[in-house]
Amino acid sequence: MTTEPVLTETIGHTLVITINRPEARNSINAAVHLGIGEAMERAEHDPEIRVVVLTGAGDRAFCAGADLVALSRGEALMPGEPEKAAWGFAGFVKHPISKPVIAAVNGFALGGGTELALASDLVVAADSAQFGLPEVKRGIIAGAGGAFRLAQQLPRKLAMEFLLTGEPFSAARALELGLVNAVVPLDGLMPAALALAEKIAANAPLSVQASKRIAMGIVDGRQAADDAFWQQSGSEARAVMRSEDAKEGPRAFAEKRAPAWKAR
């Protein structure tokens, strides 16, 4: 497979975007951020593209979140250009487009992977997929929209359980809770996602796009209703990341031991 970090393929009126780092569990670095963000821009401005499908390469991981190895080397996970950094994690979570986006979750999607699914309009998952926001187990928070989007998309009590325990949940459970649209065997994942995309693409494009903008509150490429959530999320994340616990969590994980929290 090519070493390009993000692959794109047009199938009919659907643009398939594939995170192509299976050796790194499709984790997100700056190159992936740019690849996804630029593909989303292409989809938004190409009238021939009516639907986007976002997936990961391989059969193990949809997306493992941020590339912690790159981060440990001092690499930035976002590009230097402010307008592209503003797209948010993976070039996507703060980058609403008018074209519907379907996440085809081909494996585990913990942390940032779940946040990509939450930012998508529809989700089709392989029966082996797992979701969850385990950040509290590592001394950090789900700062790429997960902390507020999970509470928006699930019954509040259940969202709070998943957020505060950090425990994962299966694709079958996600289907029960309405977090995904369909669960299929892995070998049927892309056919199912593309079939759903074709149903959408068969409809009047401008009607579909207007309907999405209304439903999601998108005006001039922004979801203004989320501004306060993003502001609070950023403020809380900066405070948490300065704590001793934020250093202890990843260290304990790497050393395969229980963390010793100090609440400071």
Backbone as JSON, one array per atom type, in Angstrom:
{
  "sequence": "MTTEPVLTETIGHTLVITINRPEARNSINAAVHLGIGEAMERAEHDPEIRVVVLTGAGDRAFCAGADLVALSRGEALMPGEPEKAAWGFAGFVKHPISKPVIAAVNGFALGGGTELALASDLVVAADSAQFGLPEVKRGIIAGAGGAFRLAQQLPRKLAMEFLLTGEPFSAARALELGLVNAVVPLDGLMPAALALAEKIAANAPLSVQASKRIAMGIVDGRQAADDAFWQQSGSEARAVMRSEDAKEGPRAFAEKRAPAWKAR",
  "N": [[0.85, -1.19, 0.0], [0.46, 2.28, -0.7], [2.53, 4.89, 0.75], [1.37, 7.26, 1.35], [-0.13, 9.39, 3.75], [-2.85, 9.86, 3.85], [-5.42, 8.63, 1.87], [-7.41, 9.14, -1.04], [-10.37, 8.43, -2.85], [-12.64, 8.51, -5.5], [-15.85, 7.35, -5.81], [-18.39, 6.97, -7.83], [-20.57, 9.44, -6.82], [-19.38, 9.74, -4.4], [-16.84, 10.57, -2.11], [-14.23, 8.81, -0.87], [-12.33, 8.82, 1.97], [-9.38, 7.75, 3.34], [-7.62, 7.06, 6.23], [-4.32, 6.37, 6.26], [-2.39, 4.88, 7.88], [-1.82, 2.25, 9.0], [0.19, 0.92, 10.38], [0.64, 2.53, 12.52], [-1.69, 2.39, 13.84], [-3.48, 4.04, 12.6], [-3.21, 6.57, 13.71], [-3.27, 10.12, 14.42], [-1.34, 12.55, 12.9], [0.39, 15.59, 11.89], [0.47, 15.44, 9.11], [-1.66, 13.75, 8.48], [-3.77, 15.27, 9.48], [-3.67, 17.47, 7.68], [-4.17, 16.07, 5.28], [-6.79, 14.98, 5.62], [-8.27, 17.33, 6.18], [-7.88, 18.87, 3.84], [-9.03, 17.18, 1.95], [-11.67, 17.26, 2.82], [-12.25, 19.93, 2.24], [-12.03, 19.82, -0.55], [-14.2, 18.11, -1.1], [-16.31, 19.73, -0.24], [-16.32, 21.8, -2.12], [-16.52, 20.68, -4.62], [-18.88, 20.08, -6.96], [-19.6, 17.61, -7.94], [-19.17, 15.79, -5.97], [-21.07, 14.34, -3.52], [-21.34, 13.01, -1.12], [-19.33, 12.02, 1.67], [-17.16, 9.44, 2.74], [-15.47, 8.39, 5.53], [-12.75, 6.51, 6.62], [-10.5, 3.97, 8.01], [-7.29, 2.52, 7.22], [-6.57, -0.99, 6.85], [-7.51, -3.68, 9.15], [-7.75, -3.45, 11.87], [-7.76, -0.99, 13.3], [-9.72, 1.92, 13.33], [-9.12, 4.58, 14.07], [-6.61, 5.57, 16.26], [-6.51, 7.84, 17.69], [-4.58, 10.71, 18.75], [-1.19, 10.88, 17.56], [0.94, 9.73, 19.68], [3.59, 9.0, 19.7], [4.78, 10.64, 17.78], [4.25, 13.01, 19.08], [5.85, 12.7, 21.36], [8.31, 13.0, 20.23], [8.43, 15.62, 19.88], [7.07, 16.64, 17.74], [4.67, 18.63, 16.0], [1.12, 18.22, 16.02], [-0.63, 19.49, 14.48], [-0.92, 21.6, 11.58], [1.11, 24.51, 10.78], [-0.22, 26.68, 9.62], [-2.66, 28.98, 10.49], [-5.37, 28.99, 9.54], [-5.75, 26.38, 8.72], [-5.11, 24.89, 10.95], [-7.28, 25.61, 12.42], [-9.24, 23.86, 11.66], [-9.4, 21.91, 13.52], [-8.85, 18.88, 15.52], [-7.47, 16.26, 13.59], [-8.06, 17.6, 11.29], [-10.76, 17.84, 11.06], [-12.72, 17.8, 13.24], [-13.62, 20.33, 13.92], [-14.56, 21.28, 11.56], [-16.96, 21.7, 9.86], [-18.78, 20.61, 7.03], [-20.99, 20.98, 4.19], [-21.65, 18.69, 2.82], [-22.82, 15.42, 3.49], [-21.2, 13.33, 5.91], [-20.03, 10.12, 6.35], [-18.89, 7.93, 8.75], [-16.96, 5.1, 8.44], [-16.35, 2.72, 10.47], [-13.79, 0.72, 11.05], [-12.51, -0.75, 13.0], [-11.01, -0.63, 16.28], [-11.88, 2.41, 17.92], [-10.98, 4.26, 19.85], [-10.81, 7.06, 22.12], [-9.57, 9.69, 20.28], [-10.49, 8.49, 17.93], [-13.17, 7.81, 18.47], [-14.04, 10.42, 18.75], [-13.85, 11.34, 16.12], [-15.87, 9.8, 14.98], [-18.07, 10.83, 16.4], [-18.11, 13.38, 15.33], [-18.96, 12.93, 12.79], [-21.72, 12.59, 10.45], [-23.21, 10.28, 10.05], [-22.78, 6.85, 11.04], [-21.32, 3.8, 10.23], [-20.46, 0.7, 11.46], [-17.99, -1.85, 11.86], [-18.54, -5.15, 13.18], [-16.59, -5.76, 14.96], [-15.68, -3.41, 15.99], [-14.76, -0.99, 18.48], [-15.69, 1.5, 20.81], [-15.08, 4.49, 22.76], [-14.04, 6.79, 25.35], [-11.27, 7.05, 26.8], [-9.77, 8.95, 28.12], [-9.79, 9.99, 30.78], [-8.58, 8.0, 32.21], [-5.99, 8.43, 31.72], [-5.23, 10.82, 32.71], [-5.94, 13.05, 31.25], [-8.21, 14.93, 29.1], [-11.1, 14.46, 26.94], [-10.65, 16.35, 24.56], [-11.22, 16.96, 21.9], [-13.8, 17.5, 21.17], [-15.2, 15.35, 22.16], [-16.05, 15.33, 24.87], [-18.29, 17.02, 25.03], [-19.85, 16.32, 22.8], [-20.51, 13.62, 23.12], [-22.27, 13.76, 25.25], [-24.26, 15.19, 23.99], [-25.21, 13.42, 22.11], [-25.95, 11.04, 23.28], [-28.16, 9.61, 25.8], [-28.03, 11.56, 28.74], [-27.2, 10.45, 31.27], [-26.01, 8.01, 30.57], [-23.99, 8.91, 28.88], [-22.45, 10.32, 30.73], [-21.59, 8.22, 32.33], [-19.88, 6.8, 30.57], [-18.02, 8.83, 30.0], [-16.92, 9.43, 32.55], [-16.02, 7.03, 33.62], [-14.39, 6.1, 31.62], [-14.56, 3.7, 30.32], [-14.59, 1.3, 27.64], [-16.94, 0.59, 24.93], [-18.89, -1.71, 23.0], [-19.48, -2.15, 19.41], [-22.03, -3.2, 19.06], [-23.33, -2.31, 21.38], [-23.14, 0.43, 20.94], [-24.86, 0.63, 18.76], [-27.3, -0.05, 19.95], [-27.64, 2.19, 21.54], [-27.99, 4.17, 19.72], [-25.83, 5.48, 18.66], [-24.52, 4.66, 16.43], [-25.41, 3.9, 13.03], [-25.57, 1.44, 11.76], [-24.42, -1.93, 12.16], [-22.14, -4.18, 10.9], [-20.6, -7.17, 9.48], [-17.0, -7.15, 9.2], [-16.05, -7.53, 6.53], [-18.17, -6.6, 5.12], [-18.31, -3.94, 5.55], [-17.41, -1.58, 4.01], [-18.99, -1.93, 1.62], [-21.54, -1.59, 2.83], [-21.36, 1.03, 3.86], [-20.95, 2.47, 1.49], [-23.3, 1.85, 0.15], [-25.18, 3.17, 1.73], [-24.26, 5.77, 1.31], [-24.84, 5.99, -1.42], [-27.63, 5.98, -1.4], [-28.12, 8.46, -0.25], [-26.82, 10.12, -2.09], [-28.43, 9.85, -4.27], [-30.46, 11.61, -3.96], [-31.67, 15.05, -4.27], [-28.95, 17.17, -4.55], [-28.63, 19.87, -3.54], [-30.77, 20.08, -1.83], [-30.2, 18.1, 0.07], [-27.82, 19.13, 1.17], [-28.66, 21.61, 2.2], [-30.47, 20.66, 4.08], [-28.78, 19.32, 5.86], [-27.24, 21.51, 6.8], [-29.22, 22.99, 8.14], [-30.07, 21.14, 10.1], [-27.72, 20.77, 11.55], [-27.01, 23.3, 12.28], [-25.24, 24.85, 10.74], [-23.64, 27.66, 9.57], [-22.16, 29.65, 7.24], [-19.94, 27.91, 7.23], [-19.53, 27.36, 9.92], [-20.41, 26.08, 13.16], [-22.08, 27.75, 15.14], [-23.38, 27.33, 17.54], [-21.81, 25.62, 18.96], [-19.67, 27.07, 19.83], [-19.28, 28.04, 22.49], [-18.94, 25.64, 23.85], [-16.53, 24.71, 22.72], [-14.82, 26.72, 23.56], [-14.86, 26.42, 26.38], [-13.96, 23.77, 26.54], [-11.36, 23.99, 25.51], [-10.19, 25.7, 27.43], [-10.41, 24.17, 29.8], [-8.88, 21.94, 29.04], [-6.33, 23.03, 28.71], [-5.71, 23.73, 31.36], [-5.8, 21.21, 32.64], [-3.74, 19.88, 31.28], [-1.51, 21.09, 32.28], [-1.13, 19.94, 34.69], [0.28, 17.75, 37.24], [-0.81, 15.23, 37.18], [-1.46, 14.88, 34.49], [0.96, 14.31, 33.38], [1.66, 12.04, 34.79], [-0.26, 10.11, 34.05], [0.14, 9.23, 31.2], [2.78, 8.34, 31.61], [2.51, 6.25, 33.49], [0.95, 4.54, 31.97], [2.73, 3.88, 29.88], [4.61, 2.54, 31.4], [3.23, 0.41, 32.26], [1.71, 0.23, 34.66], [-0.38, 0.98, 37.55], [-1.67, 4.27, 37.74], [-0.54, 6.88, 39.95], [-2.43, 9.07, 41.22], [-2.49, 12.56, 42.02], [-4.12, 14.71, 42.06], [-3.28, 17.22, 41.34]],
  "CA": [[0.0, 0.0, 0.0], [1.21, 3.53, -0.76], [2.87, 5.47, 2.05], [0.64, 8.5, 1.57], [-0.83, 9.27, 5.03], [-4.3, 9.88, 3.61], [-5.78, 8.26, 0.51], [-8.76, 9.52, -1.46], [-10.88, 7.74, -4.04], [-14.0, 8.9, -5.84], [-16.68, 6.24, -6.29], [-19.64, 7.66, -8.17], [-20.6, 10.79, -6.24], [-18.87, 9.63, -3.03], [-15.41, 10.67, -1.9], [-13.77, 7.95, 0.23], [-11.09, 9.3, 2.59], [-8.84, 6.67, 4.17], [-6.42, 7.32, 7.03], [-3.47, 5.29, 5.76], [-1.25, 4.62, 8.76], [-2.18, 1.07, 9.8], [1.3, 0.54, 11.26], [0.52, 3.39, 13.7], [-3.11, 2.28, 14.22], [-4.16, 5.18, 11.98], [-3.18, 7.72, 14.6], [-3.3, 11.4, 13.72], [-0.23, 13.5, 12.98], [0.11, 16.79, 11.1], [0.24, 15.08, 7.71], [-3.03, 13.24, 8.39], [-4.61, 16.46, 9.67], [-3.74, 18.19, 6.4], [-4.79, 15.23, 4.26], [-8.24, 14.92, 5.82], [-8.83, 18.67, 6.05], [-7.89, 19.29, 2.44], [-10.02, 16.35, 1.27], [-12.99, 17.8, 3.17], [-12.41, 21.14, 1.44], [-12.3, 19.39, -1.93], [-15.57, 17.62, -1.15], [-17.25, 20.85, -0.08], [-16.34, 22.7, -3.27], [-16.69, 19.92, -5.87], [-20.31, 19.77, -7.07], [-19.79, 16.21, -8.29], [-19.11, 15.0, -4.74], [-22.29, 14.57, -2.76], [-21.21, 12.35, 0.18], [-17.97, 11.63, 2.05], [-16.99, 8.3, 3.65], [-14.18, 8.45, 6.22], [-12.43, 5.21, 7.2], [-9.09, 3.74, 8.29], [-6.7, 1.4, 6.5], [-6.37, -2.19, 7.64], [-8.69, -4.29, 9.76], [-7.65, -3.41, 13.32], [-8.04, 0.31, 13.91], [-10.27, 3.06, 12.59], [-8.2, 5.66, 14.44], [-6.2, 5.44, 17.67], [-6.37, 9.16, 18.29], [-3.36, 11.47, 18.45], [0.05, 10.13, 17.45], [1.71, 10.05, 20.87], [5.0, 8.82, 19.38], [5.18, 11.9, 17.15], [4.21, 14.04, 20.13], [7.01, 12.5, 22.23], [9.49, 13.49, 19.5], [8.32, 17.07, 19.77], [6.41, 17.03, 16.49], [3.34, 19.21, 16.12], [0.07, 17.39, 15.45], [-1.42, 20.37, 13.62], [-0.08, 22.42, 10.71], [1.39, 25.86, 11.27], [-1.14, 27.69, 9.08], [-3.79, 29.14, 11.42], [-6.67, 28.64, 8.98], [-5.85, 24.91, 8.66], [-5.14, 24.43, 12.34], [-8.63, 25.89, 12.91], [-10.11, 22.73, 11.33], [-9.48, 21.05, 14.7], [-8.2, 17.57, 15.5], [-7.58, 15.47, 12.36], [-8.56, 18.41, 10.19], [-12.17, 17.49, 10.85], [-13.72, 17.9, 14.3], [-14.17, 21.69, 13.92], [-14.54, 21.59, 10.13], [-18.24, 21.23, 9.3], [-19.04, 20.85, 5.62], [-22.4, 20.77, 3.84], [-21.83, 17.33, 2.31], [-22.9, 14.44, 4.58], [-20.01, 12.53, 6.17], [-20.29, 8.81, 6.97], [-17.7, 7.25, 9.28], [-16.96, 3.64, 8.31], [-15.44, 2.4, 11.57], [-13.32, -0.61, 10.69], [-11.8, -1.38, 14.11], [-11.21, 0.15, 17.5], [-11.98, 3.86, 17.7], [-10.96, 4.82, 21.2], [-10.29, 8.42, 22.21], [-9.78, 10.51, 19.09], [-11.28, 7.77, 16.94], [-14.57, 8.05, 18.82], [-14.34, 11.83, 18.48], [-14.11, 11.45, 14.68], [-17.21, 9.24, 14.75], [-19.04, 11.79, 16.93], [-18.16, 14.54, 14.44], [-19.56, 12.51, 11.52], [-23.19, 12.67, 10.42], [-23.71, 8.91, 10.17], [-21.7, 5.9, 11.35], [-21.48, 2.37, 10.0], [-19.35, 0.1, 12.19], [-17.75, -3.3, 11.82], [-18.97, -5.75, 14.44], [-15.42, -5.83, 15.84], [-15.3, -2.06, 16.41], [-14.95, -0.57, 19.87], [-15.72, 2.94, 21.02], [-14.85, 4.89, 24.14], [-13.21, 7.97, 25.61], [-10.53, 6.63, 27.99], [-8.82, 9.99, 28.52], [-9.71, 10.16, 32.24], [-7.66, 6.99, 32.71], [-4.63, 8.88, 31.38], [-4.98, 12.14, 33.29], [-6.24, 14.12, 30.29], [-9.64, 14.98, 28.8], [-11.49, 14.31, 25.53], [-10.72, 17.75, 24.17], [-11.52, 17.16, 20.49], [-15.25, 17.5, 21.02], [-15.83, 14.18, 22.75], [-16.68, 15.57, 26.17], [-19.64, 17.59, 24.89], [-20.64, 15.65, 21.77], [-21.07, 12.37, 23.65], [-23.44, 14.14, 26.05], [-25.3, 15.65, 23.07], [-25.69, 12.35, 21.24], [-26.44, 9.93, 24.08], [-28.81, 10.02, 27.04], [-27.0, 12.19, 29.56], [-26.67, 9.58, 32.31], [-25.11, 7.05, 29.94], [-22.8, 9.65, 28.43], [-21.64, 10.61, 31.91], [-20.95, 6.96, 32.74], [-18.75, 6.53, 29.67], [-17.03, 9.89, 30.16], [-16.29, 9.45, 33.87], [-15.32, 5.77, 33.85], [-13.43, 5.85, 30.54], [-14.68, 2.32, 29.86], [-14.99, 1.15, 26.23], [-18.19, -0.12, 24.65], [-18.85, -2.41, 21.71], [-20.3, -1.65, 18.31], [-23.42, -3.6, 19.32], [-23.86, -1.39, 22.39], [-23.3, 1.72, 20.27], [-26.07, 0.54, 17.94], [-28.43, 0.0, 20.88], [-27.76, 3.55, 22.06], [-28.23, 5.11, 18.63], [-24.61, 6.21, 18.31], [-24.18, 4.25, 15.07], [-26.59, 3.6, 12.22], [-25.6, 0.03, 11.39], [-23.25, -2.76, 12.5], [-22.04, -5.23, 9.88], [-19.3, -7.86, 9.49], [-15.94, -6.31, 8.66], [-15.94, -7.59, 5.08], [-19.31, -5.91, 4.52], [-18.34, -2.55, 6.04], [-17.39, -0.57, 2.94], [-20.22, -2.02, 0.82], [-22.67, -1.0, 3.56], [-21.19, 2.48, 3.91], [-21.15, 3.01, 0.14], [-24.73, 1.74, -0.17], [-25.84, 4.29, 2.42], [-23.87, 6.98, 0.58], [-25.56, 6.02, -2.7], [-29.01, 6.38, -1.12], [-28.11, 9.91, -0.04], [-26.4, 10.78, -3.33], [-29.53, 9.77, -5.25], [-31.38, 12.72, -3.71], [-31.26, 16.35, -4.81], [-27.79, 17.59, -3.77], [-28.8, 21.12, -2.8], [-31.71, 19.8, -0.75], [-29.47, 17.35, 1.1], [-26.86, 20.02, 1.82], [-29.42, 22.57, 3.01], [-31.04, 19.93, 5.21], [-27.7, 19.12, 6.84], [-26.9, 22.8, 7.43], [-30.28, 23.33, 9.09], [-30.05, 20.19, 11.23], [-26.49, 20.91, 12.32], [-26.78, 24.7, 12.62], [-24.04, 25.32, 10.04], [-23.78, 28.93, 8.87], [-20.83, 30.13, 6.79], [-18.91, 26.96, 7.6], [-19.35, 27.29, 11.37], [-21.53, 25.7, 14.02], [-21.94, 28.76, 16.2], [-23.92, 26.82, 18.81], [-20.76, 24.88, 19.66], [-18.55, 27.95, 20.18], [-19.06, 28.08, 23.94], [-18.39, 24.34, 24.25], [-15.12, 24.66, 22.32], [-14.07, 27.63, 24.42], [-14.7, 25.78, 27.68], [-13.14, 22.58, 26.37], [-9.97, 24.43, 25.39], [-9.75, 26.24, 28.71], [-10.24, 23.06, 30.73], [-7.78, 21.1, 28.57], [-5.05, 23.7, 29.02], [-5.48, 23.62, 32.8], [-5.49, 19.81, 32.96], [-2.46, 19.49, 30.71], [-0.43, 21.65, 33.1], [-1.12, 19.25, 35.98], [1.17, 16.61, 37.44], [-1.53, 14.02, 36.79], [-1.4, 14.74, 33.04], [2.24, 13.68, 33.09], [1.66, 10.73, 35.42], [-1.1, 9.16, 33.32], [0.87, 8.59, 30.1], [3.97, 7.65, 32.12], [2.06, 4.99, 34.07], [0.51, 3.7, 30.85], [3.93, 3.36, 29.21], [5.31, 1.64, 32.32], [2.3, -0.69, 32.52], [1.4, 0.21, 36.09], [-1.49, 1.84, 37.93], [-1.21, 5.63, 38.01], [-0.66, 7.41, 41.31], [-2.99, 10.41, 41.05], [-2.26, 13.52, 43.11], [-5.11, 15.77, 41.93], [-2.62, 18.53, 41.2]],
  "C": [[0.89, 1.25, 0.0], [1.45, 4.11, 0.64], [2.2, 6.82, 2.28], [-0.18, 8.38, 2.86], [-2.35, 9.28, 4.92], [-4.54, 9.57, 2.14], [-7.18, 8.76, 0.2], [-9.12, 8.77, -2.74], [-12.32, 8.2, -4.27], [-14.73, 7.7, -6.43], [-18.06, 6.82, -6.56], [-19.59, 9.08, -7.66], [-20.08, 10.8, -4.79], [-17.34, 9.75, -3.0], [-15.05, 9.82, -0.68], [-12.41, 8.48, 0.69], [-10.61, 8.22, 3.55], [-7.59, 7.14, 4.9], [-5.5, 6.13, 6.82], [-2.2, 5.13, 6.59], [-1.53, 3.38, 9.62], [-1.07, 0.64, 10.75], [1.3, 1.36, 12.54], [-0.92, 3.44, 14.17], [-3.9, 3.51, 13.75], [-4.27, 6.38, 12.92], [-2.95, 9.0, 13.8], [-2.03, 12.2, 13.98], [-0.56, 14.68, 12.07], [-0.21, 16.46, 9.65], [-1.18, 14.54, 7.51], [-4.03, 14.38, 8.54], [-4.79, 17.2, 8.34], [-4.47, 17.37, 5.34], [-6.3, 15.17, 4.39], [-8.87, 16.28, 5.59], [-8.92, 19.13, 4.61], [-8.88, 18.46, 1.62], [-11.43, 16.83, 1.56], [-13.26, 19.09, 2.39], [-12.73, 20.8, -0.01], [-13.74, 18.93, -2.07], [-16.58, 18.76, -1.1], [-17.4, 21.65, -1.36], [-16.48, 22.0, -4.62], [-18.16, 19.52, -5.99], [-20.59, 18.32, -7.43], [-19.74, 15.3, -7.07], [-20.3, 15.35, -3.88], [-22.23, 13.99, -1.34], [-19.74, 12.03, 0.41], [-18.05, 10.41, 2.95], [-15.58, 8.39, 4.22], [-13.92, 7.11, 6.89], [-10.93, 5.13, 7.48], [-8.59, 2.54, 7.51], [-6.53, 0.21, 7.44], [-7.65, -2.67, 8.3], [-8.67, -4.25, 11.29], [-8.13, -2.1, 13.92], [-8.66, 1.27, 12.9], [-9.36, 4.26, 12.81], [-7.91, 5.55, 15.93], [-6.03, 6.8, 18.33], [-5.08, 9.84, 17.89], [-2.14, 10.55, 18.41], [0.97, 10.51, 18.61], [3.21, 9.88, 20.64], [5.54, 10.1, 18.74], [5.24, 13.01, 18.19], [5.43, 13.93, 21.03], [8.3, 12.97, 21.57], [9.47, 15.0, 19.34], [7.68, 17.56, 18.5], [5.04, 17.64, 16.78], [2.32, 18.29, 15.46], [-0.86, 18.19, 14.55], [-0.47, 21.19, 12.75], [0.1, 23.82, 11.28], [0.43, 26.92, 10.77], [-2.38, 27.8, 9.95], [-5.12, 28.69, 10.84], [-6.85, 27.12, 8.88], [-5.82, 24.29, 10.05], [-6.56, 24.59, 12.91], [-9.62, 24.78, 12.55], [-10.26, 21.78, 12.52], [-8.82, 19.71, 14.49], [-8.52, 16.81, 14.22], [-8.11, 16.28, 11.18], [-10.06, 18.32, 10.0], [-13.12, 17.91, 11.95], [-14.32, 19.3, 14.43], [-14.31, 22.2, 12.49], [-15.83, 21.11, 9.48], [-18.38, 21.59, 7.82], [-20.5, 20.51, 5.33], [-22.67, 19.35, 3.35], [-21.88, 16.35, 3.49], [-21.62, 13.61, 4.69], [-20.41, 11.26, 6.92], [-18.96, 8.26, 7.47], [-17.91, 5.75, 9.11], [-15.91, 3.12, 9.28], [-15.03, 0.93, 11.47], [-12.56, -1.33, 11.81], [-11.97, -0.53, 15.34], [-11.07, 1.64, 17.21], [-12.01, 4.54, 19.05], [-10.37, 6.23, 21.19], [-10.62, 9.23, 20.96], [-10.56, 9.81, 18.0], [-12.77, 7.91, 17.2], [-14.95, 9.49, 18.53], [-14.56, 12.08, 16.98], [-15.5, 10.91, 14.36], [-18.29, 10.21, 15.24], [-19.19, 13.01, 16.03], [-18.79, 14.22, 13.09], [-21.09, 12.57, 11.61], [-23.84, 11.3, 10.59], [-22.52, 8.0, 10.44], [-22.16, 4.49, 11.0], [-20.26, 1.71, 10.62], [-19.23, -1.38, 11.91], [-18.12, -3.89, 13.17], [-17.82, -5.91, 15.44], [-15.01, -4.46, 16.4], [-15.56, -1.85, 17.9], [-14.87, 0.93, 19.95], [-15.39, 3.25, 22.47], [-13.94, 6.1, 24.22], [-12.43, 7.69, 26.9], [-9.6, 7.7, 28.56], [-8.69, 10.15, 30.02], [-8.8, 9.12, 32.89], [-6.2, 7.39, 32.51], [-4.31, 10.26, 31.94], [-5.22, 13.29, 32.36], [-7.75, 14.14, 30.05], [-9.88, 14.8, 27.3], [-11.73, 15.69, 24.95], [-11.02, 18.02, 22.72], [-13.02, 17.03, 20.22], [-15.95, 16.36, 21.72], [-16.6, 14.47, 24.01], [-18.07, 16.17, 26.04], [-20.48, 16.86, 23.84], [-21.23, 14.33, 22.26], [-22.33, 12.68, 24.46], [-24.58, 14.67, 25.18], [-25.98, 14.48, 22.36], [-26.19, 11.11, 21.97], [-27.32, 10.46, 25.21], [-27.75, 10.47, 28.04], [-26.37, 11.25, 30.6], [-25.69, 8.55, 31.73], [-23.84, 7.72, 29.45], [-21.87, 9.93, 29.6], [-20.93, 9.35, 32.41], [-19.72, 6.69, 31.88], [-17.64, 7.57, 29.83], [-16.24, 9.75, 31.46], [-15.59, 8.15, 34.23], [-14.23, 5.53, 32.82], [-13.51, 4.46, 29.96], [-15.12, 2.26, 28.39], [-16.35, 0.48, 26.1], [-18.17, -0.62, 23.22], [-19.68, -1.71, 20.65], [-21.77, -1.99, 18.53], [-24.07, -2.68, 20.34], [-24.08, -0.01, 21.77], [-24.55, 1.75, 19.4], [-27.31, 0.64, 18.82], [-28.71, 1.43, 21.34], [-27.99, 4.59, 20.98], [-27.01, 5.92, 18.23], [-24.11, 5.83, 16.93], [-25.47, 3.86, 14.35], [-26.73, 2.13, 11.87], [-24.31, -0.63, 11.84], [-23.26, -3.95, 11.55], [-20.72, -5.98, 10.06], [-18.25, -6.99, 8.79], [-15.89, -6.33, 7.14], [-17.12, -6.93, 4.37], [-19.36, -4.43, 4.86], [-18.39, -1.54, 4.91], [-18.58, -0.71, 2.0], [-21.42, -1.38, 1.51], [-22.57, 0.52, 3.61], [-21.44, 3.11, 2.55], [-22.62, 2.91, -0.29], [-25.52, 2.85, 0.48], [-25.52, 5.6, 1.71], [-24.63, 7.11, -0.73], [-27.01, 6.43, -2.5], [-29.1, 7.9, -0.93], [-27.81, 10.63, -1.34], [-27.48, 10.75, -4.4], [-30.51, 10.92, -5.09], [-30.82, 14.03, -4.26], [-30.13, 16.94, -3.97], [-28.01, 18.85, -2.94], [-29.77, 20.94, -1.63], [-31.04, 19.08, 0.4], [-28.56, 18.29, 1.88], [-27.57, 21.06, 2.7], [-29.99, 21.9, 4.25], [-29.99, 19.68, 6.28], [-27.37, 20.42, 7.54], [-27.94, 23.2, 8.46], [-30.19, 22.44, 10.33], [-28.86, 20.42, 12.14], [-26.18, 22.36, 12.7], [-25.53, 25.28, 11.98], [-24.36, 26.59, 9.27], [-22.38, 29.43, 8.52], [-19.71, 29.23, 7.28], [-18.63, 26.84, 9.08], [-20.62, 26.77, 12.02], [-21.45, 26.59, 15.25], [-22.42, 28.25, 17.55], [-22.87, 26.08, 19.61], [-19.63, 25.79, 20.16], [-18.25, 27.94, 21.68], [-18.49, 26.75, 24.44], [-16.91, 24.25, 23.92], [-14.28, 25.56, 23.22], [-13.82, 27.0, 25.79], [-13.79, 24.55, 27.59], [-11.67, 22.94, 26.28], [-9.4, 24.93, 26.69], [-9.48, 25.13, 29.72], [-9.04, 22.19, 30.34], [-6.43, 21.73, 28.9], [-4.71, 23.59, 30.5], [-5.08, 22.2, 33.18], [-4.1, 19.43, 32.47], [-1.27, 20.07, 31.47], [-0.25, 20.88, 34.42], [-0.07, 18.13, 36.04], [0.5, 15.32, 36.98], [-1.48, 13.79, 35.28], [-0.08, 14.13, 32.59], [2.28, 12.26, 33.63], [0.87, 9.71, 34.62], [-0.39, 8.48, 32.17], [2.1, 7.82, 30.57], [3.58, 6.28, 32.69], [1.61, 4.02, 32.99], [1.71, 3.06, 30.16], [4.67, 2.34, 30.07], [4.44, 0.46, 32.77], [2.04, -0.88, 34.02], [0.2, 1.1, 36.36], [-0.97, 3.24, 38.21], [-1.41, 6.02, 39.47], [-1.12, 8.86, 41.2], [-2.75, 11.27, 42.27], [-3.27, 14.66, 43.1], [-4.45, 17.15, 41.96], [-1.69, 18.52, 39.98]]
}
